[in-house]
């Protein structure tokens, strides 16, 4: 069976919960990550669980492979934001490679614990 370069990196990383290149802030409710990739750099496979969103802060193009081997290429604009929610037991595993000519940066916020209702 032929493997692709991205599949070699997937081995053992399906439980990697470091969803950015640097953690900016963490408390009992949120984790804030920066993803900062120079041209040709790749963030390793990582796992998203629960609720999170990202916002692009430096635009560019990226290729992302999922754990199933599928990939997508996307252009990102400054301020572009997406929100995702995975029920308990569901998750997404993917990597992110900067295929553009300039630096690509995102801020990702993971919601660790839902806000408790006030009584």
Backbone as CSV, one residue per row, in Angstrom:
resi,resn,N_x,N_y,N_z,CA_x,CA_y,CA_z,C_x,C_y,C_z
1,UNK,0.835,-1.168,0.000,0.000,0.000,0.000,0.890,1.246,0.000
2,UNK,0.550,2.221,-0.808,1.296,3.460,-0.881,0.787,4.426,0.176
3,UNK,1.707,5.047,0.901,1.299,6.063,1.866,1.775,7.415,1.368
4,UNK,1.074,8.429,1.742,1.441,9.788,1.385,2.151,10.419,2.569
5,UNK,2.925,11.466,2.322,3.717,12.094,3.386,2.854,12.492,4.576
6,UNK,1.653,13.018,4.314,0.813,13.448,5.439,0.369,12.278,6.295
7,UNK,0.240,11.079,5.710,-0.175,9.909,6.485,0.925,9.477,7.448
8,UNK,2.189,9.685,7.066,3.295,9.334,7.949,3.221,10.133,9.248
9,UNK,2.763,11.373,9.167,2.684,12.239,10.338,1.469,11.927,11.201
10,UNK,0.474,11.247,10.654,-0.756,10.960,11.387,-0.541,9.931,12.488
11,UNK,0.359,8.994,12.264,0.618,7.928,13.236,0.887,8.509,14.622
12,UNK,0.068,8.168,15.590,0.272,8.589,16.970,-0.203,9.996,17.289
13,UNK,-0.656,10.752,16.301,-1.060,12.132,16.562,-2.575,12.311,16.596
14,UNK,-3.335,11.242,16.524,-4.789,11.372,16.536,-5.307,11.834,17.893
15,UNK,-4.473,11.802,18.929,-4.881,12.277,20.251,-4.178,13.579,20.630
16,UNK,-3.444,14.177,19.698,-2.763,15.449,19.938,-3.808,16.550,20.070
17,UNK,-3.901,17.149,21.238,-4.900,18.206,21.472,-4.292,19.603,21.436
18,UNK,-3.039,19.712,20.988,-2.408,21.022,20.806,-2.852,21.559,19.450
19,UNK,-3.921,22.345,19.457,-4.551,22.770,18.201,-3.901,24.010,17.599
20,UNK,-2.816,24.486,18.185,-2.107,25.637,17.649,-0.618,25.458,17.789
21,UNK,0.130,26.445,17.303,1.580,26.394,17.422,2.059,26.984,18.747
22,UNK,1.167,27.774,19.414,1.523,28.361,20.711,0.251,28.673,21.487
23,UNK,0.228,28.270,22.763,-0.914,28.610,23.599,-0.711,30.024,24.135
24,UNK,-1.734,30.857,23.960,-1.669,32.238,24.412,-2.286,32.427,25.791
25,UNK,-3.307,31.608,26.121,-4.034,31.779,27.371,-4.815,30.509,27.657
26,UNK,-4.934,30.173,28.948,-5.754,29.033,29.350,-6.298,29.269,30.742
27,UNK,-7.577,28.947,30.931,-8.162,28.887,32.266,-9.160,27.735,32.271
28,UNK,-10.050,27.670,33.264,-10.966,26.537,33.352,-12.112,26.617,32.343
29,UNK,-12.197,27.711,31.572,-13.298,27.869,30.618,-12.867,27.913,29.155
30,UNK,-11.656,28.434,28.880,-11.210,28.566,27.486,-9.720,28.280,27.362
31,UNK,-9.318,27.908,26.144,-7.915,27.843,25.745,-7.800,28.673,24.472
32,UNK,-6.847,29.587,24.450,-6.640,30.445,23.283,-5.292,30.087,22.673
33,UNK,-5.317,29.734,21.390,-4.135,29.291,20.671,-3.826,30.241,19.520
34,UNK,-2.559,30.345,19.190,-2.126,30.993,17.954,-1.638,29.897,17.018
35,UNK,-1.980,30.044,15.762,-1.418,29.188,14.708,-0.643,30.134,13.806
36,UNK,0.653,29.967,13.738,1.536,30.879,13.015,2.424,30.038,12.105
37,UNK,2.176,30.130,10.798,2.893,29.292,9.841,3.524,30.136,8.737
38,UNK,4.829,29.996,8.580,5.537,30.614,7.457,5.262,29.770,6.199
39,UNK,5.521,30.314,5.004,5.296,29.538,3.780,5.995,28.170,3.853
40,UNK,5.255,27.128,3.527,5.788,25.769,3.545,5.712,25.088,4.902
41,UNK,5.467,25.822,5.971,5.358,25.207,7.299,4.015,24.507,7.459
42,UNK,4.026,23.503,8.318,2.839,22.680,8.537,2.617,22.475,10.021
43,UNK,1.388,22.724,10.468,0.995,22.369,11.832,0.667,20.881,11.820
44,UNK,1.146,20.115,12.788,0.917,18.668,12.767,-0.549,18.298,12.960
45,UNK,-0.845,17.045,12.683,-2.188,16.544,12.929,-2.544,16.792,14.390
46,UNK,-3.760,17.238,14.600,-4.257,17.499,15.942,-5.748,17.228,15.971
47,UNK,-6.281,17.158,17.167,-7.662,16.726,17.372,-8.496,17.862,17.971
48,UNK,-9.614,18.166,17.307,-10.576,19.140,17.823,-11.753,18.393,18.425
49,UNK,-12.105,18.773,19.647,-13.269,18.208,20.333,-14.080,19.368,20.896
50,UNK,-15.338,19.146,21.125,-16.169,20.175,21.755,-16.399,21.367,20.846
51,UNK,-16.584,22.532,21.464,-16.866,23.761,20.734,-15.595,24.593,20.600
52,UNK,-15.396,25.187,19.424,-14.260,26.089,19.226,-14.537,26.974,18.025
53,UNK,-13.773,28.065,17.944,-13.817,28.896,16.744,-12.422,29.406,16.445
54,UNK,-12.203,29.786,15.206,-10.942,30.395,14.801,-11.228,31.663,14.010
55,UNK,-10.263,32.572,14.045,-10.306,33.804,13.265,-8.957,33.983,12.591
56,UNK,-8.980,34.298,11.311,-7.754,34.540,10.554,-7.262,35.954,10.855
57,UNK,-5.976,36.086,11.228,-5.407,37.407,11.505,-4.331,37.814,10.496
58,UNK,-3.804,36.871,9.714,-2.941,37.165,8.570,-3.364,36.225,7.458
59,UNK,-3.749,36.771,6.287,-4.377,35.972,5.232,-3.397,35.095,4.470
60,UNK,-3.958,34.120,3.767,-3.137,33.259,2.930,-3.905,32.043,2.461
61,UNK,-3.143,31.051,2.031,-3.720,29.812,1.514,-3.161,28.637,2.297
62,UNK,-4.006,27.631,2.503,-3.572,26.449,3.250,-4.203,25.193,2.675
63,UNK,-3.505,24.089,2.917,-4.031,22.762,2.597,-4.172,22.034,3.921
64,UNK,-5.298,21.366,4.102,-5.570,20.633,5.324,-5.970,19.209,4.973
65,UNK,-5.261,18.235,5.552,-5.599,16.823,5.403,-6.365,16.384,6.641
66,UNK,-7.374,15.550,6.447,-8.073,14.974,7.589,-7.473,13.611,7.891
67,UNK,-7.866,13.038,9.011,-7.395,11.713,9.394,-7.844,10.626,8.433
68,UNK,-8.838,10.928,7.595,-9.332,9.944,6.624,-8.566,10.004,5.315
69,UNK,-7.633,10.966,5.182,-6.865,11.099,3.949,-7.417,12.138,2.991
70,UNK,-8.610,12.639,3.248,-9.159,13.697,2.396,-8.422,15.001,2.681
71,UNK,-8.434,15.904,1.715,-7.821,17.200,1.935,-8.639,18.285,1.265
72,UNK,-8.412,19.506,1.727,-9.046,20.657,1.101,-8.027,21.782,1.047
73,UNK,-8.125,22.596,0.018,-7.298,23.783,-0.137,-8.225,24.974,0.002
74,UNK,-7.796,25.961,0.798,-8.668,27.094,1.054,-7.865,28.379,1.164
75,UNK,-8.450,29.462,0.668,-7.918,30.812,0.854,-8.562,31.384,2.116
76,UNK,-7.785,32.104,2.919,-8.294,32.705,4.143,-8.085,34.211,4.093
77,UNK,-9.081,34.966,4.526,-9.025,36.427,4.560,-8.981,36.906,6.002
78,UNK,-8.374,38.060,6.222,-8.329,38.646,7.561,-9.752,38.824,8.081
79,UNK,-9.979,38.391,9.299,-11.293,38.500,9.925,-12.213,37.323,9.655
80,UNK,-11.861,36.476,8.699,-12.687,35.298,8.436,-12.725,34.445,9.699
81,UNK,-13.919,34.049,10.101,-14.114,33.308,11.348,-15.063,32.143,11.106
82,UNK,-14.758,31.004,11.712,-15.648,29.838,11.647,-15.789,29.234,13.034
83,UNK,-16.991,28.730,13.305,-17.315,28.105,14.590,-17.678,26.650,14.335
84,UNK,-17.204,25.757,15.213,-17.474,24.328,15.089,-17.905,23.784,16.445
85,UNK,-18.757,22.773,16.415,-19.217,22.129,17.634,-19.269,20.632,17.405
86,UNK,-18.601,19.884,18.268,-18.600,18.428,18.188,-19.213,17.873,19.465
87,UNK,-20.276,17.077,19.350,-20.874,16.462,20.542,-19.858,15.529,21.210
88,UNK,-20.098,15.234,22.468,-19.212,14.348,23.214,-18.990,13.055,22.445
89,UNK,-17.735,12.654,22.328,-17.376,11.431,21.619,-17.075,11.639,20.149
90,UNK,-17.394,12.807,19.595,-17.084,13.107,18.196,-15.939,14.105,18.144
91,UNK,-15.169,14.087,17.043,-14.005,14.962,16.927,-13.571,15.050,15.472
92,UNK,-12.633,15.953,15.219,-12.008,16.115,13.906,-10.509,16.041,14.096
93,UNK,-9.829,15.261,13.263,-8.370,15.213,13.243,-7.930,15.766,11.893
94,UNK,-7.032,16.754,11.927,-6.510,17.314,10.671,-5.177,17.996,10.918
95,UNK,-4.480,18.319,9.824,-3.270,19.129,9.884,-3.542,20.419,9.124
96,UNK,-2.561,21.296,9.034,-2.713,22.541,8.295,-1.353,22.936,7.754
97,UNK,-1.255,23.119,6.436,0.000,23.472,5.784,-0.165,24.786,5.034
98,UNK,0.733,25.723,5.291,0.714,26.999,4.592,1.268,26.788,3.183
99,UNK,0.417,26.929,2.177,0.854,26.752,0.787,0.911,28.092,0.057
100,UNK,0.771,29.169,0.805,0.824,30.507,0.215,2.229,31.075,0.209
101,UNK,2.343,32.312,-0.281,3.637,32.980,-0.402,4.009,33.768,0.851
102,UNK,3.061,33.981,1.761,3.335,34.765,2.968,2.939,34.029,4.225
103,UNK,3.214,34.670,5.334,2.879,34.133,6.652,1.359,33.966,6.766
104,UNK,0.906,32.921,7.474,-0.511,32.632,7.701,-0.716,32.497,9.204
105,UNK,-1.682,33.269,9.753,-1.900,33.227,11.204,-3.378,33.196,11.545
106,UNK,-3.686,32.428,12.579,-5.042,32.315,13.118,-4.974,32.415,14.629
107,UNK,-6.075,32.790,15.233,-6.293,32.634,16.661,-7.457,31.658,16.792
108,UNK,-7.265,30.613,17.581,-8.292,29.601,17.809,-8.648,29.600,19.288
109,UNK,-9.946,29.599,19.565,-10.426,29.588,20.945,-11.246,28.320,21.162
110,UNK,-10.795,27.494,22.110,-11.539,26.298,22.501,-12.346,26.624,23.744
111,UNK,-13.627,26.282,23.720,-14.486,26.465,24.884,-14.393,25.196,25.703
112,UNK,-13.730,25.271,26.835,-13.435,24.095,27.648,-14.638,23.643,28.444
113,UNK,-15.324,24.578,29.062,-16.432,24.231,29.932,-17.588,25.204,29.654
114,UNK,-18.775,24.698,29.464,-19.902,25.623,29.217,-20.161,26.494,30.439
115,UNK,-20.660,27.674,30.198,-20.984,28.606,31.285,-22.105,28.009,32.134
116,UNK,-21.915,28.042,33.429,-22.925,27.527,34.340,-24.060,28.537,34.468
117,UNK,-25.264,28.023,34.514,-26.432,28.899,34.700,-26.367,29.534,36.076
118,UNK,-26.679,30.817,36.119,-26.710,31.507,37.408,-27.990,31.172,38.136
119,UNK,-27.881,30.973,39.441,-29.080,30.620,40.217,-29.567,31.773,41.037
